[in-house]
Amino acid sequence: SLYGHRKVYFVAGKNKVSPDFASALHRVRNVVAPKNAQRLGKKPPCAVRGDKCYDCKSPERICRALAVLWEKPTGIGRAEVVLIDEPLGY
């Protein structure tokens, strides 16, 4: 999505919408990342305990990077966000 195709579509369920950046980041680190680590069979502390981010240094940590799009990236001809009125994924 950062430097890929000229047309980019982000499709997200209503459970991905947060009131502000801080709560969105908290959700990603403490809900989404542990569940995805479990799904992928990884064993960082968040997946083993299944409760929250431990800001660990585990070699199996899946939350090592964060990409935030404040605006449409330069070079993309068209970027759209499609919100679905139902929860999708984590």
C-alpha positions as CSV (number, residue, x, y, z in Angstrom):
1,S,0.0,0.0,0.0
2,L,2.9,2.4,0.5
3,Y,4.7,2.0,-2.8
4,G,2.6,-0.6,-4.6
5,H,-0.1,-0.3,-7.2
6,R,-1.6,2.9,-8.6
7,K,-5.0,2.0,-7.3
8,V,-5.3,0.9,-3.6
9,Y,-8.4,-0.1,-1.8
10,F,-8.5,-0.6,2.0
11,V,-11.5,-2.7,3.0
12,A,-12.2,-2.8,6.7
13,G,-15.0,-3.9,9.1
14,K,-16.6,-1.6,11.6
15,N,-14.5,-3.1,14.4
16,K,-11.4,-1.5,12.9
17,V,-12.7,2.0,13.5
18,S,-11.4,3.7,16.7
19,P,-12.2,7.1,18.2
20,D,-8.5,8.3,18.1
21,F,-5.0,7.2,17.2
22,A,-4.1,6.2,20.8
23,S,-7.0,3.8,21.1
24,A,-6.3,2.4,17.6
25,L,-2.7,1.7,18.5
26,H,-3.8,0.2,21.8
27,R,-6.2,-2.1,20.0
28,V,-3.6,-3.2,17.5
29,R,-1.0,-4.0,20.1
30,N,-3.2,-5.6,22.8
31,V,-6.0,-7.3,20.8
32,V,-5.0,-7.8,17.2
33,A,-1.3,-8.7,17.5
34,P,-1.7,-11.4,20.2
35,K,-4.5,-13.0,18.2
36,N,-2.5,-12.9,14.9
37,A,0.5,-14.3,16.7
38,Q,-1.6,-17.2,18.0
39,R,-3.1,-17.8,14.6
40,L,0.4,-17.9,13.0
41,G,1.6,-20.3,15.7
42,K,4.1,-17.8,17.1
43,K,5.1,-17.9,20.8
44,P,5.8,-14.3,22.0
45,P,4.5,-13.6,25.5
46,C,1.3,-11.8,24.2
47,A,0.3,-15.0,22.2
48,V,1.2,-17.4,25.0
49,R,-0.8,-15.5,27.6
50,G,-3.3,-14.1,25.1
51,D,-4.0,-11.0,27.1
52,K,-1.8,-7.9,26.1
53,C,1.4,-6.6,24.6
54,Y,4.5,-7.1,26.7
55,D,6.7,-4.9,24.5
56,C,8.9,-8.0,24.4
57,K,12.2,-8.7,22.5
58,S,11.0,-12.1,21.4
59,P,12.4,-13.3,18.1
60,E,8.8,-14.3,17.2
61,R,7.4,-10.9,17.9
62,I,5.1,-9.9,15.0
63,C,4.6,-6.2,16.0
64,R,8.1,-4.9,15.1
65,A,6.9,-2.2,12.6
66,L,4.1,0.3,12.2
67,A,3.0,2.1,9.0
68,V,0.6,5.0,9.4
69,L,-1.0,6.7,6.5
70,W,-2.0,10.3,7.4
71,E,-2.8,11.1,3.8
72,K,-2.7,9.4,0.5
73,P,0.9,8.5,-0.5
74,T,2.4,10.4,-3.4
75,G,2.4,8.4,-6.6
76,I,-0.8,6.5,-5.9
77,G,-3.4,7.5,-8.5
78,R,-6.4,6.4,-6.4
79,A,-6.7,5.3,-2.8
80,E,-10.1,4.5,-1.2
81,V,-11.3,3.2,2.1
82,V,-14.3,0.9,2.1
83,L,-15.9,0.4,5.4
84,I,-18.2,-2.6,5.9
85,D,-20.9,-2.3,8.5
86,E,-20.0,-5.6,10.2
87,P,-17.0,-6.8,12.2
88,L,-14.3,-8.4,10.0
89,G,-11.3,-10.2,11.3
90,Y,-9.8,-9.1,14.6
